[in-house]
Amino acid sequence: RNLTEEEIFPWGLSWQILANESLFTYKDGQDAASFANPDFKPKFLGQLLEDVSEEKNSEAVELCGTNVECLFDFLSTNDTEVGEQTKTSIETFDSDAETLANFPPN
């Protein structure tokens, strides 16, 4: 079975390093912890779909169809243009990938 975003998120957090493990250099007074927010929890598509009104859900499905990237971007920004741009980008990427798959490697 495929894991949900909510199930994957804690696993990703397990990769977070401690300040003394960082290989980066920082300005005075900063370290890896300066750029970490352990309380941050992103919005997930499942949550957005649960919280959206029926009217907004219909608008999202009409705009995006089953394109999950478009659905996420539209529902999280409430901006039709963002959803449309995402959908176009994904369709272009998929088309390019399909085209490239028909050519042998150099």
Order of alpha helices (4+ residues) and beta strands (2+ residues): alpha-alpha-alpha-alpha-alpha
